[in-house]
Amino acid sequence: MSPSHRSTGYDDAQTAEPVVLSLKPAKLKTSGLALAALGVIYGDIGTSPLYTIKECFSGHHGVAAVPDNITGIMSMVFWSLIIVVSVKYVIFFLRADNKGEGGTFSLLATLRSKLKNNRRTWAYLTVLAATGASLLYGDGVITPAISVLSAIEGLNLATDAAAQYVVPITCLILIILFFIQKHGTAVIGNLFGPVMLIWFATIGVLGFKSILLQPGILAAINPVCAIHFFAVNHFHGIVALASVVLCITGGEALYADMGHFGRFPIRLSWYCVVLPGLLLNYFGQCALLLQNPEIANGYPFYALAPQALLYPMVGLATISTIIASQAMISGVYSLTQQAIQLGFSPRMRIIHTSEHARGQIYIPTVNWALMIACLTLVLVFRESSKLASAYGIAVTATMAITSFMYFKVTRIKWNWPLWKSASLLILFLSFDCSFLGANLLKVVDGGWITISIAAIIATSMITWRDGRALLAKHYSSMRMPADIFLKDIEVLGLPRISGTAVFMSITPEGIPHTLLHLLKHNEALHERVLLLSIVSEETPTVEENDRVTIEDLGHGFHRVKGHYGFMEVPNMIKILDLLSKKGITIDIYSTSFFLGRETLLATGTNPIAQWRKFLFIYMSRNAWNATSFFGLPPERVIELGIQVQL
C-alpha cells in the first residue's frame, strides 16, 4: 500500500483570527495556556517526587543512604532533569512539530512525503513509530497504578492500621476515574492547572525549608558528585540509574501534547513553575536524608511535611496523581485516534465529549482495557516499590526511539549536516541508552510486564498495517481503470435510475470493486455516482476549505476526495454539506452508500505467517463497523460481500 493513503475499510470492508494589537490580551492568553499545561502535561513528571528518591534508596536495587550516595543520586537527578527534559525536550524537540503537533506518530507523518521513494527507510521508521507508540501504551497502564498507589501509601505514616486499606482505596479511586471518562474532562479540566500550581508551590516550599537546614546538599549541582558515585558503587551505581530515571517520566508527554498549548506556554510553565518546584523538592528530600538517613526506609516525600499537614498532603497528592492519571489516559485516547487514522489500528468507536475542543475524546474499548490492566497491576503488586520495578523500561525505550526519529527529521526534513545531527543524537542517546540499559536489569522483577504489553500492541499494529496492505493489493488487482470503464458505459448505454450512489474506496484511483460487483448484478447505474475516498494527510488537521476536492469524470461520475489529518475523524454528513457548498447538492434521502464487506480466509499464499493471518482476521471481525465510524445513515447503507484469501 502506498504510504500516501491509509487503509480505511471502504470497498474492502472495512474565519481568520483578528489581529491582536494589544500585548496585554496576548500575555493573558499565554499565561492561561501555561497554567492549563501544568494540569495536562506535567501531572506525570510532577508527581514523580512521590516515589523517585524512595526507590533510589529503599527500592529493590536501592543504595545505602550515606552522604556520598545521597549527593551522587541528587546530582544524577539534577542533571537528568536539566539535560533530558530542559535541553532535549523543551529546547530541541519542541522545535520538531508537525503543524504544531508533536509525538512519535507526528514525526512519522512529517517524514512521509520525504520518503515516498525510499520504501525501506519508511518501513523501518513505521516499525519504530509503532514500537514507540506501543511502549507509551505500557506507560499508560502503569502511570495511573503507581501514581495513585504511592499517594495513598502516605497514610501508612499516620497509622499502621491504614496498610490494609491502601489497595482497596487505590482500586476504588481508579474505578471512579475510569467510569467518569465517558462524561469528558471539560469541567474538571478547568481545575487541573490551578491544582497543579498549588502542588508545585507546596512541594517547592517544603523542599526549600529542608534545604535551609542542610544547605550542603547543594553541592550535588557539581556533576563530579555523580562521577564519584559511579566510581565508588561500580555496577551497583549503574543499577541505581533504573530508579533515577523515574524523575523524568512524563517528558515524552510534554512533547506529545505540544499541539494543545503551543511551544512557548509549555516552556514558560516548565522553567517558571515545574522545574523549580521539582528541584527544590528533590534537593529537600535528599537534604532530609543527610540529616536522618533512616527516613530512606520510609517515605522521604511525606517526611518533608509537618505531622499536622500529613493528611492534607496525602489528599493533595491523591488529587495530583488523579490529574496525572487523567492526562495519561487522555493521551492514550489521542494516540489511539492517530493510530486509526494512520492505518495502524482497526476502527474503534470514538466519542467526542466536547463540541469546542477537538482533543477531548473518549474511546470505550481503550478505557475499559486500561481500567482492567491498571486494577490488575495494583492487585498483583500491591506496593508502589514493587510496581516501580515494572516502570521505566517503556519510558526509556520510547525516549531512545524519539531521539532517533528526531535525528531523521533533522537530516531528511531540515537537511542538517551529518556532524550536527549526529552530535545531538550522541548526546541524547548517551542518557537514553544508559537509562534503558539500567532498566533492562529490572525485566525479571516486573519489567517483563511492560515489554509484554508493548510487544502485543506493536505486533498487532504491524499485523494490521501489513494485512491492510495485502487487502489493498488484492483490490488493486481487481480495480478497473476509470477511463476504460467510462468508455464501456458510453458504449453499452446502461439504464440510469434516479438518485445518487456513493461508492467508498480506499484509494482515489480506478473504479472500486463494489461498483463493478453491483453492476454485474443490476446492470443499471444511478444517474449520479460519487467515487469517494478518504485521504489521510501528513498534517494533524486540514482546513475546512481544503477538506473536499471534486473531479468531474463525465457521464454523471464524480471523484470526491475527503482530506483528513491524522488527529481527525472523518464525518460523512459534514462531507456532504461541503459538497453542497461546492455545487453538488445531495439529498440524503435519495442517496445510497455502498460499502464492501469481505469474508477473510487464511488459505491464501501471501507471504505472511499463518498466525498473523488469523490475528488480522480476528482484528478485522472485531473492528467497529464502517457505517457508524464514518457517521453514515444506517438506513441508506448497502453492503456487498466478497471472499478474500489472504
C-alpha positions as CSV (number, residue, x, y, z in Angstrom):
1,M,0.0,0.0,0.0
2,S,1.3,3.4,-0.8
3,P,2.2,5.4,2.3
4,S,0.3,8.3,0.9
5,H,-3.0,6.7,1.7
6,R,-4.2,4.8,4.7
7,S,-6.5,1.8,4.6
8,T,-9.9,2.7,6.0
9,G,-12.0,-0.2,5.1
10,Y,-14.4,1.1,2.5
11,D,-14.8,-1.1,-0.6
12,D,-12.8,-3.8,1.2
13,A,-14.9,-3.6,4.3
14,Q,-13.8,-2.3,6.3
15,T,-12.9,32.8,9.6
16,A,-9.4,34.0,10.3
17,E,-8.4,35.2,13.8
18,P,-8.4,39.0,14.2
19,V,-5.0,40.6,14.6
20,V,-4.3,41.3,18.3
21,L,-3.0,44.9,18.5
22,S,-2.6,45.0,22.3
23,L,0.1,43.0,24.1
24,K,-2.0,42.5,27.2
25,P,-4.6,40.0,25.8
26,A,-1.7,38.0,24.2
27,K,0.0,37.8,27.5
28,L,-3.2,36.8,29.2
29,K,-3.7,34.1,26.6
30,T,-0.1,32.8,27.0
31,S,-0.3,32.7,30.8
32,G,-3.6,30.9,30.6
33,L,-2.2,28.3,28.3
34,A,0.8,27.9,30.6
35,L,-1.4,27.4,33.6
36,A,-3.5,24.8,31.7
37,A,-0.3,23.0,30.6
38,L,0.5,22.4,34.3
39,G,-2.5,20.2,34.6
40,V,-2.5,18.4,31.4
41,I,1.2,17.9,30.6
42,Y,3.1,18.0,33.8
43,G,1.0,15.7,36.0
44,D,3.1,12.7,35.4
45,I,6.6,14.2,35.9
46,G,5.1,16.5,38.7
47,T,4.1,13.5,40.9
48,S,7.4,11.7,40.4
49,P,8.9,13.0,43.7
50,L,6.4,10.8,45.5
51,Y,8.4,7.7,44.7
52,T,11.7,8.6,42.9
53,I,14.0,9.2,45.9
54,K,12.3,6.5,47.9
55,E,13.1,4.0,45.1
56,C,16.7,5.1,44.9
57,F,17.5,4.2,48.5
58,S,14.9,1.6,49.6
59,G,13.8,0.0,46.4
60,H,14.8,-3.4,45.2
61,H,18.1,-2.1,43.9
62,G,18.5,0.8,46.4
63,V,21.8,2.1,47.6
64,A,22.9,2.8,51.2
65,A,21.8,6.3,52.4
66,V,25.3,7.5,53.1
67,P,26.3,11.2,52.4
68,D,28.3,10.4,49.2
69,N,25.5,8.3,47.8
70,I,22.9,10.9,48.6
71,T,24.7,13.7,46.9
72,G,25.5,11.4,44.0
73,I,21.9,10.4,43.5
74,M,20.8,14.0,43.8
75,S,23.4,15.0,41.2
76,M,22.1,12.5,38.7
77,V,18.5,13.6,39.3
78,F,19.6,17.2,38.8
79,W,21.4,16.7,35.5
80,S,18.8,14.3,34.2
81,L,16.1,17.0,34.6
82,I,18.5,19.6,33.0
83,I,19.8,17.6,30.0
84,V,16.9,15.2,29.2
85,V,13.9,17.4,29.9
86,S,15.1,21.1,29.9
87,V,17.6,20.7,26.9
88,K,16.4,17.7,24.9
89,Y,12.7,18.0,25.1
90,V,12.0,21.7,26.0
91,I,14.6,23.3,23.8
92,F,15.2,20.9,20.9
93,F,12.3,18.5,20.5
94,L,9.6,21.2,20.8
95,R,11.1,22.6,17.5
96,A,10.2,19.4,15.7
97,D,6.5,20.0,15.3
98,N,4.1,18.9,12.5
99,K,1.8,21.9,12.1
100,G,2.0,22.5,15.9
101,E,1.7,18.8,16.9
102,G,4.3,16.6,18.5
103,G,4.8,13.0,19.3
104,T,6.1,9.8,17.6
105,F,3.3,9.5,15.1
106,S,3.6,13.2,14.3
107,L,7.3,12.8,13.5
108,L,6.4,9.8,11.3
109,A,3.8,11.7,9.4
110,T,6.0,14.7,8.7
111,L,8.6,12.4,7.1
112,R,6.1,10.6,4.9
113,S,6.3,12.9,1.9
114,K,10.1,12.9,2.0
115,L,10.3,9.1,1.9
116,K,7.9,8.2,-0.9
117,N,10.6,6.8,-3.0
118,N,12.5,5.1,-0.1
119,R,10.3,2.3,1.0
120,R,12.9,0.5,3.0
121,T,13.6,3.5,5.2
122,W,9.9,4.2,5.5
123,A,9.3,0.6,6.5
124,Y,11.7,0.6,9.5
125,L,10.6,4.0,10.6
126,T,6.9,2.8,10.7
127,V,8.0,-0.1,12.8
128,L,10.0,2.2,15.1
129,A,7.0,4.5,15.4
130,A,4.6,1.6,16.2
131,T,7.1,0.3,18.8
132,G,7.3,3.7,20.4
133,A,3.6,4.1,20.5
134,S,3.2,0.6,22.0
135,L,5.6,1.5,24.8
136,L,3.6,4.5,25.6
137,Y,0.5,2.3,26.0
138,G,2.5,0.3,28.6
139,D,3.4,3.6,30.3
140,G,-0.3,4.5,30.2
141,V,-1.2,1.3,32.1
142,I,1.5,1.7,34.8
143,T,1.3,5.5,35.5
144,P,-2.2,5.6,37.0
145,A,-1.5,2.5,39.1
146,I,1.9,3.6,40.6
147,S,0.9,7.3,41.0
148,V,-2.3,6.7,42.9
149,L,-0.9,3.8,44.9
150,S,2.2,5.8,46.0
151,A,0.0,8.8,47.1
152,I,-2.4,6.6,49.2
153,E,0.6,4.9,50.8
154,G,1.3,8.1,52.7
155,L,-1.5,7.0,55.1
156,N,0.9,4.4,56.4
157,L,2.9,7.2,58.1
158,A,-0.1,8.3,60.0
159,T,-1.2,4.9,61.3
160,D,-0.2,1.2,60.8
161,A,-3.9,0.3,60.6
162,A,-4.1,2.1,57.2
163,A,-2.0,-0.6,55.5
164,Q,-4.9,-2.9,54.8
165,Y,-6.9,-0.1,53.2
166,V,-4.3,1.2,50.8
167,V,-5.0,-1.2,47.9
168,P,-8.8,-1.1,48.2
169,I,-8.8,2.7,48.3
170,T,-6.5,2.8,45.3
171,C,-8.7,0.5,43.3
172,L,-11.8,2.5,44.2
173,I,-10.2,5.7,43.0
174,L,-9.1,4.1,39.8
175,I,-12.6,2.6,39.1
176,I,-14.2,6.0,39.7
177,L,-11.6,7.7,37.5
178,F,-12.3,5.3,34.5
179,F,-16.1,5.4,35.0
180,I,-16.2,9.2,34.7
181,Q,-14.3,9.2,31.4
182,K,-17.4,9.0,29.3
183,H,-18.6,12.4,30.7
184,G,-15.5,14.1,29.3
185,T,-13.0,16.3,31.2
186,A,-14.1,19.8,30.1
187,V,-15.4,20.7,33.5
188,I,-12.9,19.1,35.7
189,G,-10.1,20.1,33.3
190,N,-10.5,23.7,34.3
191,L,-9.4,22.8,37.8
192,F,-6.3,20.9,36.7
193,G,-4.0,23.8,36.2
194,P,-4.7,25.7,39.5
195,V,-4.5,22.4,41.5
196,M,-1.1,21.6,40.0
197,L,0.1,25.1,40.6
198,I,-0.7,24.6,44.3
199,W,1.0,21.2,44.1
200,F,4.3,22.6,42.7
201,A,4.2,25.6,45.1
202,T,3.7,23.2,48.1
203,I,6.3,20.7,47.3
204,G,8.8,23.5,46.4
205,V,8.2,25.3,49.7
206,L,8.6,22.0,51.7
207,G,11.8,21.2,49.9
208,F,13.2,24.7,50.4
209,K,12.6,24.6,54.1
210,S,14.6,21.3,54.3
211,I,17.4,22.8,52.2
212,L,17.8,25.7,54.6
213,L,18.5,23.1,57.4
214,Q,21.1,21.2,55.3
215,P,22.5,23.6,52.6
216,G,25.4,21.2,52.0
217,I,23.1,19.2,49.6
218,L,23.5,22.0,47.0
219,A,27.0,20.6,46.3
220,A,25.2,17.9,44.2
221,I,24.9,20.5,41.4
222,N,28.5,19.7,40.7
223,P,28.5,16.7,38.2
224,V,31.6,15.4,39.9
225,C,29.4,14.1,42.7
226,A,27.7,11.8,40.1
227,I,31.0,10.7,38.7
228,H,32.3,9.9,42.2
229,F,29.1,7.9,42.9
230,F,29.8,5.6,39.9
231,A,33.4,5.3,40.9
232,V,32.5,4.1,44.4
233,N,29.5,2.0,43.6
234,H,30.6,0.5,40.2
235,F,28.0,-1.8,38.8
236,H,25.5,-1.0,41.6
237,G,25.8,2.6,40.6
238,I,24.6,1.7,37.1
239,V,21.7,-0.2,38.5
240,A,20.7,2.9,40.5
241,L,20.0,4.6,37.2
242,A,16.9,2.5,36.9
243,S,15.5,4.4,39.9
244,V,16.9,7.8,39.0
245,V,15.0,7.6,35.6
246,L,11.7,7.9,37.5
247,C,12.3,11.6,37.9
248,I,11.9,12.2,34.1
249,T,8.9,10.1,33.4
250,G,6.4,12.3,31.6
251,G,9.0,14.0,29.4
252,E,7.6,12.3,26.4
253,A,4.1,13.5,27.3
254,L,5.4,17.1,27.3
255,Y,6.4,16.7,23.6
256,A,3.3,14.7,22.5
257,D,0.9,17.2,24.0
258,M,2.5,20.2,22.3
259,G,-0.4,20.8,20.0
260,H,-2.8,21.6,22.8
261,F,-0.9,24.5,24.2
262,G,2.0,25.6,21.9
263,R,5.7,25.8,22.3
264,F,6.1,29.0,24.4
265,P,3.4,28.2,27.1
266,I,5.0,24.8,27.6
267,R,8.4,26.3,28.0
268,L,7.1,29.1,30.3
269,S,5.4,26.7,32.7
270,W,8.4,24.4,32.8
271,Y,11.1,26.9,33.5
272,C,8.9,29.1,35.8
273,V,7.0,26.6,37.8
274,V,7.7,22.9,37.2
275,L,11.5,22.7,37.2
276,P,11.9,25.0,40.3
277,G,9.3,23.0,42.2
278,L,10.8,19.7,41.3
279,L,14.4,20.6,42.0
280,L,13.5,22.2,45.4
281,N,11.6,19.1,46.4
282,Y,14.3,16.6,45.3
283,F,17.0,18.7,46.9
284,G,14.8,18.9,50.0
285,Q,14.3,15.2,50.3
286,C,18.0,14.5,49.9
287,A,18.8,17.2,52.5
288,L,16.4,15.4,54.9
289,L,18.2,12.1,54.3
290,L,21.6,13.8,55.1
291,Q,20.1,14.7,58.5
292,N,18.2,11.5,59.1
293,P,19.3,8.5,56.9
294,E,16.7,6.2,58.5
295,I,14.0,8.0,56.6
296,A,15.2,6.3,53.5
297,N,13.3,3.2,54.6
298,G,10.1,5.1,54.8
299,Y,8.6,7.8,52.7
300,P,11.1,10.8,52.3
301,F,8.5,12.8,50.4
302,Y,5.9,12.8,53.1
303,A,8.6,13.2,55.8
304,L,9.1,16.7,54.5
305,A,5.7,17.7,55.7
306,P,4.9,18.5,59.4
307,Q,2.8,15.8,61.1
308,A,-0.2,18.1,61.3
309,L,-0.1,18.5,57.5
310,L,0.2,14.8,56.7
311,Y,-3.4,14.1,55.8
312,P,-3.8,17.3,53.7
313,M,-0.6,16.3,51.9
314,V,-2.0,12.8,51.2
315,G,-5.2,14.4,49.9
316,L,-3.3,16.9,47.7
317,A,-1.0,14.1,46.4
318,T,-4.0,11.9,45.6
319,I,-5.7,14.7,43.6
320,S,-2.5,15.4,41.8
321,T,-1.9,11.8,40.9
322,I,-5.5,11.6,39.6
323,I,-4.7,14.5,37.4
324,A,-1.5,12.8,36.2
325,S,-3.5,9.6,35.5
326,Q,-6.2,11.6,33.6
327,A,-3.6,13.2,31.5
328,M,-2.1,9.9,30.6
329,I,-5.5,8.3,29.9
330,S,-6.4,11.2,27.6
331,G,-3.0,10.8,25.9
332,V,-3.7,7.1,25.2
333,Y,-7.1,8.1,23.6
334,S,-5.3,10.6,21.3
335,L,-2.6,8.1,20.5
336,T,-5.2,5.5,19.5
337,Q,-7.1,8.0,17.3
338,Q,-3.8,8.8,15.5
339,A,-3.1,5.0,15.1
340,I,-6.5,4.5,13.5
341,Q,-6.1,7.4,11.1
342,L,-2.6,6.3,10.1
343,G,-3.7,2.7,9.5
344,F,-2.0,1.1,12.5
345,S,-5.3,0.1,14.3
346,P,-8.7,-1.2,13.4
347,R,-11.6,1.2,13.6
348,M,-12.9,1.9,17.1
349,R,-15.8,3.9,18.5
350,I,-14.6,7.4,19.1
351,I,-16.9,9.7,21.1
352,H,-16.2,13.5,21.1
353,T,-17.0,14.7,24.6
354,S,-16.8,18.4,23.8
355,E,-18.2,20.5,21.0
356,H,-15.4,23.0,21.2
357,A,-12.2,21.1,22.0
358,R,-11.4,18.5,19.3
359,G,-8.8,16.9,21.5
360,Q,-11.4,15.7,24.1
361,I,-12.4,12.3,23.0
362,Y,-13.5,9.1,24.7
363,I,-12.8,5.6,23.3
364,P,-14.8,3.0,25.3
365,T,-12.7,-0.1,24.2
366,V,-9.5,1.5,25.3
367,N,-10.9,2.9,28.5
368,W,-12.1,-0.5,29.8
369,A,-9.0,-2.3,28.7
370,L,-6.9,0.3,30.6
371,M,-9.0,0.0,33.7
372,I,-8.7,-3.8,33.8
373,A,-4.9,-3.6,33.3
374,C,-4.4,-0.9,36.0
375,L,-6.5,-2.7,38.5
376,T,-4.7,-6.0,37.8
377,L,-1.3,-4.3,38.4
378,V,-2.4,-2.9,41.7
379,L,-3.9,-6.2,42.9
380,V,-0.8,-8.2,41.8
381,F,2.0,-5.8,43.0
382,R,0.1,-4.2,45.9
383,E,3.1,-1.8,46.7
384,S,4.5,1.1,44.7
385,S,8.0,-0.2,45.3
386,K,7.2,-3.5,43.6
387,L,5.3,-1.8,40.8
388,A,8.3,0.6,40.2
389,S,10.2,-2.5,39.0
390,A,7.9,-2.6,36.0
391,Y,8.2,1.2,35.4
392,G,11.0,2.8,33.4
393,I,11.6,0.4,30.5
394,A,8.7,1.9,28.5
395,V,9.8,5.4,29.2
396,T,13.5,5.0,28.4
397,A,12.9,2.9,25.2
398,T,10.4,5.5,24.0
399,M,12.9,8.3,24.6
400,A,15.5,6.5,22.6
401,I,13.2,5.9,19.7
402,T,12.1,9.5,19.7
403,S,15.7,10.6,19.7
404,F,16.4,8.6,16.6
405,M,13.2,9.9,14.9
406,Y,14.3,13.4,15.7
407,F,17.7,12.6,14.1
408,K,15.9,11.5,10.9
409,V,13.9,14.8,10.9
410,T,17.0,16.9,11.2
411,R,18.7,15.0,8.4
412,I,15.7,14.4,6.0
413,K,13.4,17.3,6.6
414,W,15.8,20.1,7.8
415,N,18.8,19.0,5.8
416,W,21.2,19.4,8.7
417,P,24.8,18.3,8.1
418,L,25.6,14.9,9.5
419,W,28.0,16.1,12.2
420,K,25.4,18.5,13.6
421,S,22.6,15.9,13.7
422,A,24.9,13.1,15.0
423,S,26.3,15.3,17.8
424,L,22.9,15.8,19.2
425,L,21.9,12.2,18.7
426,I,25.0,11.0,20.6
427,L,24.3,13.4,23.5
428,F,20.7,12.3,23.8
429,L,21.3,8.6,23.4
430,S,24.1,8.7,26.0
431,F,21.4,9.4,28.5
432,D,18.6,7.4,26.9
433,C,20.7,4.2,26.4
434,S,22.2,4.5,29.9
435,F,18.8,4.6,31.5
436,L,17.4,1.9,29.2
437,G,20.4,-0.4,29.9
438,A,19.9,0.0,33.6
439,N,16.2,-0.6,33.3
440,L,16.7,-3.8,31.4
441,L,18.1,-5.2,34.6
442,K,14.5,-4.9,36.0
443,V,13.0,-7.2,33.5
444,V,12.8,-10.2,35.8
445,D,11.5,-8.0,38.7
446,G,8.4,-6.8,36.7
447,G,9.7,-5.1,33.6
448,W,8.6,-8.0,31.6
449,I,5.0,-6.7,32.0
450,T,5.8,-3.5,30.1
451,I,7.7,-5.4,27.5
452,S,4.8,-7.9,27.1
453,I,2.2,-5.2,26.7
454,A,4.3,-3.3,24.2
455,A,5.1,-6.4,22.2
456,I,1.5,-7.4,21.9
457,I,0.4,-4.0,20.8
458,A,3.3,-3.5,18.4
459,T,2.7,-6.9,16.9
460,S,-1.0,-6.1,16.5
461,M,-0.2,-2.7,14.9
462,I,2.3,-4.0,12.4
463,T,0.0,-7.0,11.6
464,W,-3.0,-4.7,10.9
465,R,-0.8,-2.5,8.7
466,D,0.5,-5.4,6.7
467,G,-2.9,-7.1,6.5
468,R,-4.5,-3.9,5.1
469,A,-1.6,-3.7,2.6
470,L,-2.4,-7.2,1.4
471,L,-6.1,-6.3,1.0
472,A,-5.2,-3.1,-0.8
473,K,-3.0,-5.1,-3.2
474,H,-5.8,-7.6,-3.8
475,Y,-8.4,-5.0,-4.6
476,S,-6.0,-3.0,-6.7
477,S,-5.7,-6.0,-9.0
478,M,-9.5,-6.1,-9.3
479,R,-9.9,-2.4,-9.9
480,M,-10.7,-1.3,-13.5
481,P,-9.1,1.9,-14.9
482,A,-11.7,4.8,-14.8
483,D,-11.2,5.8,-18.5
484,I,-11.9,2.2,-19.8
485,F,-14.9,1.8,-17.6
486,L,-16.4,5.1,-18.7
487,K,-15.9,4.2,-22.3
488,D,-17.7,0.9,-21.7
489,I,-20.6,2.8,-20.0
490,E,-21.0,5.0,-23.1
491,V,-20.9,2.1,-25.5
492,L,-23.3,-0.1,-23.5
493,G,-25.8,2.6,-22.8
494,L,-26.8,1.2,-19.5
495,P,-30.1,2.4,-18.0
496,R,-29.8,5.0,-15.2
497,I,-32.0,5.2,-12.2
498,S,-32.9,8.3,-10.2
499,G,-30.9,9.2,-7.1
500,T,-27.2,9.3,-6.0
501,A,-24.9,6.4,-5.3
502,V,-21.8,6.9,-3.2
503,F,-19.2,4.2,-3.5
504,M,-16.4,4.4,-0.9
505,S,-13.0,3.3,-2.0
506,I,-9.5,3.0,-0.3
507,T,-7.6,5.0,-3.0
508,P,-8.7,7.7,-5.5
509,E,-7.8,5.5,-8.4
510,G,-9.8,3.4,-10.8
511,I,-13.3,2.1,-10.2
512,P,-13.9,0.4,-6.9
513,H,-14.9,-3.3,-6.9
514,T,-18.1,-2.6,-5.1
515,L,-19.4,-0.7,-8.2
516,L,-18.3,-3.5,-10.6
517,H,-19.9,-6.0,-8.3
518,L,-23.2,-4.2,-8.2
519,L,-23.2,-3.5,-11.9
520,K,-22.7,-7.2,-12.6
521,H,-26.0,-8.0,-10.8
522,N,-28.1,-4.9,-11.5
523,E,-26.9,-3.9,-15.0
524,A,-28.0,-0.4,-14.1
525,L,-26.5,2.8,-12.6
526,H,-27.7,5.7,-10.6
527,E,-28.0,9.0,-12.5
528,R,-25.2,10.4,-10.3
529,V,-22.3,8.4,-9.0
530,L,-19.7,9.6,-6.5
531,L,-16.5,7.7,-6.0
532,L,-15.5,8.8,-2.5
533,S,-12.0,8.3,-0.9
534,I,-10.8,9.5,2.4
535,V,-7.1,10.5,2.1
536,S,-5.0,10.7,5.3
537,E,-2.7,13.7,5.1
538,E,0.6,14.1,6.8
539,T,-0.6,17.0,8.9
540,P,-2.6,16.7,12.1
541,T,-5.6,18.7,10.8
542,V,-6.9,20.0,7.5
543,E,-8.5,23.4,6.9
544,E,-12.2,23.2,6.0
545,N,-11.6,24.9,2.7
546,D,-9.3,22.1,1.7
547,R,-11.4,19.3,3.1
548,V,-13.1,18.2,-0.1
549,T,-11.9,18.1,-3.7
550,I,-14.1,17.2,-6.7
551,E,-13.2,15.9,-10.1
552,D,-15.8,15.6,-12.8
553,L,-15.2,12.4,-14.7
554,G,-18.2,12.8,-17.0
555,H,-21.3,10.6,-17.6
556,G,-22.6,11.6,-14.1
557,F,-19.5,10.4,-12.4
558,H,-17.5,12.5,-9.9
559,R,-14.4,11.5,-7.9
560,V,-14.5,13.0,-4.5
561,K,-11.6,13.1,-2.0
562,G,-12.1,13.9,1.6
563,H,-8.9,15.1,3.2
564,Y,-8.3,14.5,6.9
565,G,-5.4,14.9,9.2
566,F,-4.1,12.1,11.5
567,M,-5.8,13.7,14.5
568,E,-9.2,14.0,12.9
569,V,-12.1,11.6,12.4
570,P,-13.9,11.6,9.0
571,N,-17.6,12.5,9.1
572,M,-19.8,11.8,6.1
573,I,-22.5,14.3,6.9
574,K,-20.0,17.1,7.0
575,I,-18.5,15.9,3.7
576,L,-21.9,16.0,2.1
577,D,-22.5,19.5,3.4
578,L,-19.2,20.7,1.9
579,L,-20.2,19.1,-1.4
580,S,-23.4,21.1,-1.4
581,K,-21.4,24.3,-1.0
582,K,-19.3,23.3,-4.0
583,G,-22.2,22.8,-6.3
584,I,-23.1,19.1,-5.8
585,T,-26.3,19.2,-3.9
586,I,-27.2,15.8,-2.3
587,D,-30.5,14.7,-0.9
588,I,-29.6,12.3,1.8
589,Y,-32.9,10.5,1.5
590,S,-32.3,9.7,-2.2
591,T,-28.7,8.7,-1.7
592,S,-27.4,5.2,-1.3
593,F,-24.0,4.4,0.2
594,F,-22.3,1.2,-1.0
595,L,-19.7,-0.5,1.2
596,G,-17.8,-3.7,0.8
597,R,-17.7,-6.4,3.5
598,E,-15.2,-9.2,3.0
599,T,-15.0,-12.6,4.5
600,L,-11.4,-13.2,5.2
601,L,-9.8,-16.7,4.8
602,A,-6.3,-17.7,5.9
603,T,-5.9,-20.1,3.0
604,G,-4.1,-17.8,0.6
605,T,-0.5,-17.9,-0.5
606,N,0.5,-14.4,0.7
607,P,4.0,-14.2,2.3
608,I,2.8,-13.6,5.9
609,A,2.9,-16.0,8.8
610,Q,-0.2,-18.1,9.4
611,W,-0.7,-16.9,12.9
612,R,-0.5,-13.3,11.8
613,K,-3.3,-14.0,9.2
614,F,-5.5,-15.3,12.0
615,L,-4.7,-12.3,14.1
616,F,-5.6,-9.9,11.3
617,I,-8.8,-11.8,10.6
618,Y,-9.7,-11.6,14.3
619,M,-9.0,-7.8,14.4
620,S,-10.9,-7.2,11.2
621,R,-14.0,-9.0,12.5
622,N,-14.0,-7.0,15.8
623,A,-13.3,-3.6,14.1
624,W,-16.1,-1.1,14.6
625,N,-18.4,-1.1,11.6
626,A,-17.7,1.5,8.9
627,T,-21.3,2.8,8.9
628,S,-21.1,4.1,12.5
629,F,-17.4,5.1,12.3
630,F,-17.9,7.4,9.3
631,G,-21.3,8.7,10.5
632,L,-23.3,7.2,7.7
633,P,-27.1,7.0,8.0
634,P,-27.6,3.2,8.5
635,E,-30.9,3.1,6.6
636,R,-29.1,4.3,3.4
637,V,-26.2,1.9,3.6
638,I,-25.9,-1.2,1.3
639,E,-23.1,-3.7,2.0
640,L,-21.7,-6.1,-0.7
641,G,-19.9,-9.2,0.4
642,I,-16.9,-10.9,-1.1
643,Q,-14.5,-13.7,0.0
644,V,-10.7,-12.9,0.2
645,Q,-8.0,-15.4,0.7
646,L,-5.0,-13.9,2.5
